Amino acid sequence: MSSQIAITAAETPAANGHGEVHSTAGFKALMLGSIGVVYGDIGTSPLYALREAIVAASGSDGVTTQAILGILSLILWALIIVVTLKYVVILLRADNNGEGGTLALMALAQRAVGNGKGAAAIVLLGIISGALFYGDAVLTPALSVLSAIEGIKLVTVRFEHYVVPLTVIILIVLFAVQSRGTARVAAFFGPVMCVWFAVIAIAAVPQIMRHPEVLLALNPLHAVSFMTHHGVIGFVTLGAVFLAVTGAEALYADLGHFGKRPIQTAWLYIVLPSLALNYMGQGALLIGDPKAIENPFFLMFPDWALIPMVALAALATVIASQAVITGAYSLTRTAIQLGLMPRFEIRHTSESHSGQIYIPRINLLLFISVILLVLLFRSSSALASAYGISVTGTMVVTAMMGFVVIWRVWKWSAAAAAALIAPFLFLDLTFLAANLLKVFEGGWVPLALGGIVMLLMYTWRRGSRLLFEKSRKLEFPLAELVAMLEKRPPQRVPGTAVFLTSDPESAPTALMHSLKHYKVLHEKNVILTIETAPTPRIDDSERIRMEQLSETFSKLTLRFGFMEQPNVPRTLALARKLGWQFDIMATSFFLSRRALKPAAHSGMPRWQDHLFIALSRSSNDATDYFQIPTGRVVEVGTQVTI
């Protein structure tokens, strides 16, 4: 799951292939797209947020008008402060070359801090936020679809037994179609969500007209009064109030897809007014009929509209779920490029949009987790207790990294940056503390999921570093080897050999084994290193660096942004402009495939060694990941202890 405030759409080049938005039509299309993708999660929160907050607050006194006004005021001002001020006004400006999201922010902050101790802390924050996002990606589809289907219970009680089976069927279909790509159906996301926002706003107007006193909730004093008079119950209620702002991170994460202005305009002129009206409509209904607490969202509609409304809600929640699933794919690709995860198989589902990807393993893991949650909790009220912790945790981390960016990148003084971020961080920490009270009611789920992902990310990063350091000690300096080979060259064979290595200063393992076993050398030899830049995308003019080491040896570095999918053959074709005559049919790619074994003494505990080895075995083949033609690849096996 970002953009700069006073910049017009025409001035904001989206670093994602959209280019600049020069026309009103282009701007409207991006705005419509953002409504469908960015606001699905937060747009479906009215299905359960107010109900859960009022249930949490209503003790022995029942549902009182003052409590309703207080909770409504908390929700409205949470939308204004957390979403509008923190994300729309401030964080959308903290973009990494047009890209947003916590890992993009991590890369930006890391670049600003350098390689000191601060960089390690920022990477840790990035790992935490990335891990917590997966908790959100599992909970959103389960909670959203369940809450939508539960509306059929209001038609007749006999439908109650069909809620869970229907939810499971919808989720099975949703995850099954992921491999086909979402490009075709994505065109309908925006219009459907526009209808959704229009309907939920219009349905609220008659209720507000019947009880106009609900408009008093716009006064923040009602929120303050509620918190001061309800003590611990008020604090517990905050955890449910936060459900109204879940999905705010999507504003920031999807910056690269839509640009700043479309996201901001959609929020300020369509989404925020619709949400505010709907929450006040539900509040007005409850003032008139406290028994409507059973399901105030659906009870705002007349009986004849219930079935169509359940269908529309189901469609809206599927769209919300799709946005989160797509976000999990994008986050995974970024994590792979930043060295936080093994190389998973990534399939492109669209020829025109590089962002349309499908990752089979992530899809399967999300599907299993979501179905288990639905079968375990069986109702949106039970699941609502689990929701919130992962999102608040991510928001806390985003605020902390935002401080670093405002201080080091925007060049504000530390005191000014702290003064700007501190109120938001305090609010996020308060929401987090309130949600942590629900750990035993289901909050352990996102914490457990996040903890597992954090362990995997940390193990992969640490193991990769230890393996690199160990391999480097055993390797021969490249410059010395080239000098030796030029002085006493072995038998030459025609063609070009490309040796892939992560360390351009040392002789690649595949080259050493090739010389040892074949005792021949190609006419031209290229030492190829692939780097991931701390920016989302790299301009073609900066993508290739060539260095001639000798008559027969050259060093080539290809750079890719962390949002790009490396394609080695296509990029090597660009090297022709630099004078390298590259012919794919006369080129062999040499890769070393390492078989890892645990060492007697390594830098990690034995169980972590085994975990790292298991992760490395699950890693996708480098040939596939870098899109090298399999017929041109020679793999050399080596055994390494870690």
Secondary structure, DSSP 8 states (H G I E B T S, - for coil): ----TT--GGG--BTTTTB---SHHHHHHHHHHHHHHTSHHHHTGGGTHHHHHHHHH-STT-S-HHHHHHHHHHHHHHIIIIIIIIIIIIGGG--BTTB-SHHHHHHHHHHHH-SSHHHHHHHHHHHHHHHHHHHHHHHHHHHHHHHHHGGGGGT-GGGGGGHHHHHHHHHHHHHHGGGG-SHHHHHHHHHHHHHHHHHHHHHHHHHHHH-GGGGGGGSTHHHHHHHHHHHHHHHHHHHHHGGGGTTHHHHHHTHHHH-HHHHHHHIIIIIHHHHHHHHHHHHHHHHH-GGGGG-HHHHTS-GGGHHHHHHHHHHHHHHHHHHHHHHHHHHHHHHHHTTSS-----EE--SS-TT-EE-HHHHHHHHHHHHHHHHHH-SHHHHHHHSSHHHHHHHHHHHHHHHHIIIIIS---HHHHHHHHHHHHHHHHHHHHHHHTTGGGTTHHHHHHHHHHHHHHHHHHHHHHHHHHHHHHHS-BHHHHHHHHHHS--EEEEEEEEEE-S-TTB--HHHHHHHHHH-EEEEEEEEEEEEE-SSS---GGGSEEEEE-SSSEEEEEEEE-TTS---HHHHHHHGGGGT----GGGEEEEEEEEEEE--SS-SS-HHHHHHHHHHHHHS--HHHHTT--GGGEEEEEEEEE-
